[in-house]
Each structure stands twice: as structure tokens, then as C-alpha cells.
Amino acid sequence: MVKYGLDYTRCRWILPLLLGIGVIFGIIALAGRGWLESQTLPYVHQASLWESCRKPQQGGDWNCESLMGYAWGRAAAATYLVGFILLVICFALAIIAFAIDTLRFNFIRGIGGLLFVAAVFSIMGLVIYPVKFSTEIEMTGINMFSWAYGFGWTTAIMEICLGFFFCCLPNYEDQILGNVKPTYFYSSP
């Protein structure tokens, strides 16, 4: 952002925008029913972060069981939810930080640290879920962790990457604020 001459006033909303996209991906992961799905016909299993649904082989209605009855289900949901709440807090703090005319660069570094904490909680939930689900819940046929689970991982990866950006941005404070004289690499003949 700084090295290639992008103006701070034009690019100041890129990081909060990316955080907003991460929040949207987190909402999709929390609400999505595609954490685990049957891969082949007949589709007999579908699960979200909150429940596991099974369909009899002969057809019929889906029978759903809450995963909140399991300790690991509550742990996976709680840790992922804490990571998501921290992401929303970081989004709100980033909006506040970038809306102020004079940036507080230590404040921005704190947002980066909080994003790393959010990533740790999100990854804990994303690891607990498949490990315990595959050992505790009986699965028939070939199953795969699907699109909503992928959105959860995308959110966690965005938290890590944006954490690096927020932590490294204060290193370029003078360049961002325009306090450095430009260097020209032209030599006269």
C-alpha cells in the first residue's frame, strides 16, 4: 500500500472493508448447514455447527439432533463464536480508528493483536469440530466437510492475514502520513 505510491486517503478503508468481508464470511459459517454433507447418493447426512441431520436410506424426513448435547459440540460452537465476536469487535474498532483524521497507530497495532486472538479461538473451534464429530457421530457412506466449514476456515485465514497487516501498518507511519520526502532515482548526465 505504501511502497507503490497509493495515497493514504484513498486506501484507508481497504482494511476495514476486508474485515467486513470476514464478518460476512463468519456469519455464513455460523448460519450455514453445510459443515458436513454426504458426498454421494443417497444424501443421508448433513450437519451444521449446531446440529446433525440424518435421512433414512429409503427416503422420508430429516431427523435432526442438536450437537449442543455433546460437550465437544458446545466447545466447538463456543470457541468459534468467541472468535467471531472478537472479529466483530475488531471491525467496529477499525471503523473508529480509520474514521479519525489522525490515526492512532498503537491503537491499530492493538486491533492486529486482537485479530490474532480471534484467529486462535476460531481455529480451535474449527479443529475440535471435525475431530470429535468423526469419532463421536456415526457416519454412513462417504461424507465431506463442505462449503460452510470452508467459510469458517476462510474467516480464520483472513483474521491471521489482517492481523499481520494491522500489526505492520504502524511501521510505515511516516510514509502513510506523508512526512517523508520522496526519493528520486534520477541522476543528471
C-alpha positions in Angstrom: 0.0 0.0 0.0 2.8 2.4 0.9 5.6 1.3 -1.4 3.8 1.7 -4.7 2.6 5.2 -4.0 -1.1 4.5 -3.1 -2.5 7.6 -1.4 -3.5 7.0 2.2 -6.7 9.0 1.8 -7.8 6.7 -1.0 -6.8 3.4 0.6 -7.6 4.0 4.3 -10.8 1.9 4.1 -9.4 -1.2 2.5 -8.5 -2.9 5.8 -11.9 -2.2 7.4 -13.6 -3.4 4.2 -11.7 -6.6 4.3 -12.7 -7.1 8.0 -16.3 -6.5 7.0 -16.0 -9.3 4.4 -14.5 -11.5 7.1 -17.5 -10.8 9.3 -19.9 -11.7 6.4 -18.0 -15.0 5.9 -18.2 -15.7 9.6 -22.0 -15.2 9.5 -22.3 -17.6 6.6 -20.2 -20.2 8.5 -22.3 -19.8 11.7 -25.6 -20.0 9.9 -24.7 -22.5 7.1 -26.0 -26.0 7.2 -23.1 -27.3 5.1 -20.4 -28.1 7.6 -20.6 -31.8 6.8 -22.6 -33.3 3.9 -22.9 -36.7 2.2 -20.7 -36.8 -0.8 -22.5 -39.5 -2.8 -26.1 -40.5 -3.4 -28.2 -41.1 -1.5 -27.7 -37.9 0.5 -28.3 -39.1 4.1 -26.2 -36.8 6.3 -26.0 -33.1 6.7 -24.6 -31.2 9.6 -24.1 -27.6 10.8 -22.2 -26.2 13.7 -25.3 -26.6 15.8 -27.0 -29.8 14.7 -26.6 -33.1 12.8 -29.4 -34.2 10.5 -29.8 -37.7 9.1 -32.2 -39.0 6.5 -33.2 -42.7 6.3 -31.9 -44.6 3.3 -35.4 -45.3 2.0 -36.4 -41.6 2.0 -38.5 -39.7 4.4 -37.9 -36.7 6.6 -34.7 -35.5 8.0 -34.1 -36.4 11.7 -32.1 -33.7 13.4 -30.1 -34.0 16.6 -28.6 -31.0 18.4 -24.8 -31.0 18.9 -25.2 -28.9 22.0 -25.9 -32.1 23.9 -22.2 -33.0 23.5 -19.5 -31.3 25.4 -17.3 -31.1 22.3 -20.3 -29.6 20.4 -20.7 -26.8 22.9 -16.9 -26.3 23.0 -16.6 -26.0 19.2 -19.6 -23.7 19.0 -18.4 -21.5 21.9 -14.8 -21.1 20.7 -15.8 -20.3 17.1 -18.5 -17.9 18.4 -15.9 -16.1 20.6 -13.6 -15.8 17.7 -16.4 -14.3 15.6 -17.4 -11.9 18.3 -13.8 -10.7 18.6 -13.8 -10.3 14.8 -16.9 -8.1 15.0 -15.2 -6.0 17.8 -12.1 -5.6 15.6 -14.3 -4.5 12.7 -16.0 -1.8 14.9 -12.6 -0.7 16.3 -11.2 -0.5 12.8 -14.1 1.7 11.6 -13.5 4.0 14.6 -9.7 4.0 14.1 -9.8 4.9 10.4 -12.6 7.4 10.7 -10.4 9.6 12.9 -8.3 12.1 10.9 -5.2 11.5 13.0 -4.6 7.8 13.2 -3.5 6.3 16.5 -1.0 3.7 15.2 -0.7 1.9 18.6 -4.4 1.5 18.6 -4.2 -0.1 15.1 -1.5 -2.5 16.4 -3.8 -3.5 19.2 -6.5 -4.4 16.7 -4.0 -6.6 15.0 -3.2 -8.4 18.3 -6.9 -8.9 18.9 -7.3 -10.4 15.4 -4.6 -13.0 16.3 -6.6 -13.9 19.4 -9.8 -14.2 17.4 -7.9 -16.4 14.9 -6.8 -18.7 17.7 -10.3 -19.1 19.0 -11.7 -19.7 15.5 -9.1 -22.3 14.7 -9.7 -24.1 18.0 -13.4 -24.4 17.1 -12.6 -25.5 13.5 -10.3 -28.2 14.7 -12.5 -29.5 17.6 -15.5 -29.9 15.3 -14.2 -32.4 12.7 -12.0 -34.4 15.1 -14.8 -35.1 17.6 -17.6 -35.2 15.0 -15.9 -38.0 13.1 -15.2 -40.0 16.3 -18.5 -39.4 18.2 -21.2 -39.4 15.5 -21.9 -42.4 13.4 -21.5 -41.6 9.7 -22.6 -43.8 6.8 -21.3 -43.5 3.3 -18.8 -41.0 2.1 -19.0 -37.6 3.8 -17.1 -34.4 3.3 -16.7 -31.2 5.2 -18.4 -28.8 2.9 -18.9 -25.1 2.0 -19.9 -23.6 5.3 -16.9 -25.2 7.0 -14.8 -23.7 4.3 -16.2 -20.3 5.0 -15.2 -20.8 8.6 -11.6 -21.5 7.6 -11.6 -18.6 5.2 -12.6 -16.4 8.1 -9.8 -17.7 10.3 -7.2 -17.2 7.5 -8.5 -13.6 6.9 -8.1 -13.0 10.7 -4.5 -14.1 10.6 -3.6 -12.1 7.4 -5.4 -9.0 8.5 -3.7 -9.3 11.9 -0.3 -9.1 10.2 -1.4 -6.0 8.2 -2.8 -4.2 11.2 0.4 -5.0 13.2 2.8 -4.0 10.4 1.0 -0.8 9.4 2.4 1.4 12.2 5.9 0.6 10.9 5.1 2.8 7.9 3.6 5.7 9.8 5.7 8.4 8.3 5.1 7.2 4.7 1.4 6.9 5.3 1.1 10.4 6.7 3.3 11.9 4.1 6.1 13.0 6.4 8.9 11.6 4.2 10.5 13.4 1.3 10.2 11.5 -1.9 13.4 9.9 -3.2 14.1 10.3 -6.9 16.3 7.8 -8.6 17.2 10.1 -11.5 20.7 11.2 -12.0 21.6 14.0 -14.3 24.1 13.3 -17.1 
